[in-house]
Amino acid sequence: MLDHDAALSAGMDMARAGREPWPPPAWPDVPTRYLLCRDDRFFTPDFVRRHARERLGITPDEIPGSHMAMLSRPREPADHLEHVAMPTGAPSE
């Protein structure tokens, strides 16, 4: 409900999702990554690996943690995001 309400308050047309095709004609020209949490029991690692390979054509990055790793162990996802966002060779603080 909250996402729906936020989208409406931002002026988004929620019915649009039902009318427009998915996937879009092409992926945006940005790197695509998928962060797999190895202890997730909702989206199991085998499912995620297969899904990322079949739908996105990529191998997911993996970290320890469950479905809500950003709440239960926020350091690991934050460290991973910082690592992939840094240009190669850039110093890390």
C-alpha positions in Angstrom: 0.0 0.0 0.0 2.7 2.5 0.9 4.5 2.1 -2.5 1.1 2.5 -4.3 0.3 5.6 -2.2 3.7 7.1 -2.8 3.5 6.5 -6.5 0.1 8.2 -6.7 1.3 11.2 -4.7 4.2 11.5 -7.1 1.7 11.7 -10.0 2.4 8.3 -11.4 -0.3 6.4 -13.3 -0.5 3.0 -11.6 -2.7 1.6 -14.4 0.1 2.2 -16.8 1.9 -0.9 -15.6 -1.0 -3.0 -16.9 -1.0 -1.4 -20.3 2.6 -1.2 -21.3 4.7 -4.3 -22.3 7.4 -5.7 -20.1 10.3 -6.1 -20.6 11.1 -2.8 -22.2 12.5 -2.9 -25.8 16.0 -2.7 -24.4 17.8 -2.6 -21.1 19.0 0.8 -20.0 22.7 1.4 -20.9 23.8 0.9 -17.3 25.5 -2.0 -15.5 23.0 -4.5 -14.2 23.7 -6.5 -11.0 21.8 -8.8 -8.8 22.7 -9.3 -5.1 21.9 -12.8 -3.9 21.6 -13.4 -0.2 22.7 -17.0 0.4 20.5 -17.6 3.4 17.3 -16.3 1.9 14.5 -18.9 2.3 11.9 -16.9 0.3 13.9 -16.5 -2.9 16.2 -19.5 -2.6 19.8 -19.2 -3.9 19.1 -21.8 -6.6 16.1 -19.9 -7.8 17.9 -16.6 -7.8 20.9 -17.9 -9.7 18.6 -19.4 -12.4 16.4 -16.3 -12.5 19.4 -13.9 -12.9 20.9 -16.1 -15.6 17.7 -16.6 -17.6 16.1 -13.2 -17.2 19.1 -10.9 -16.9 21.9 -12.9 -18.5 24.2 -12.4 -15.5 25.6 -14.3 -12.6 24.5 -12.8 -9.3 26.9 -11.4 -6.7 26.5 -13.3 -3.4 26.7 -12.3 0.2 25.7 -14.0 3.4 22.3 -13.1 4.8 18.6 -13.7 4.6 15.8 -12.1 2.7 16.1 -8.8 4.6 19.9 -8.6 4.9 19.8 -4.8 4.7 18.1 -5.0 8.1 19.7 -8.0 9.8 23.3 -7.4 8.6 23.4 -4.0 6.9 27.2 -3.8 6.8 27.5 -6.6 4.2 25.1 -5.1 1.6 26.5 -1.6 2.2 30.1 -2.8 1.8 29.2 -4.7 -1.4 27.4 -1.7 -2.9 30.3 0.5 -2.1 32.7 -2.0 -3.7 30.8 -2.3 -7.0 30.2 1.5 -7.2 33.9 2.4 -6.9 35.8 2.7 -10.1 38.5 0.1 -10.4 41.6 1.2 -8.6 39.9 4.0 -6.7 40.9 4.2 -3.0 38.3 3.1 -0.5 37.9 5.1 2.7 
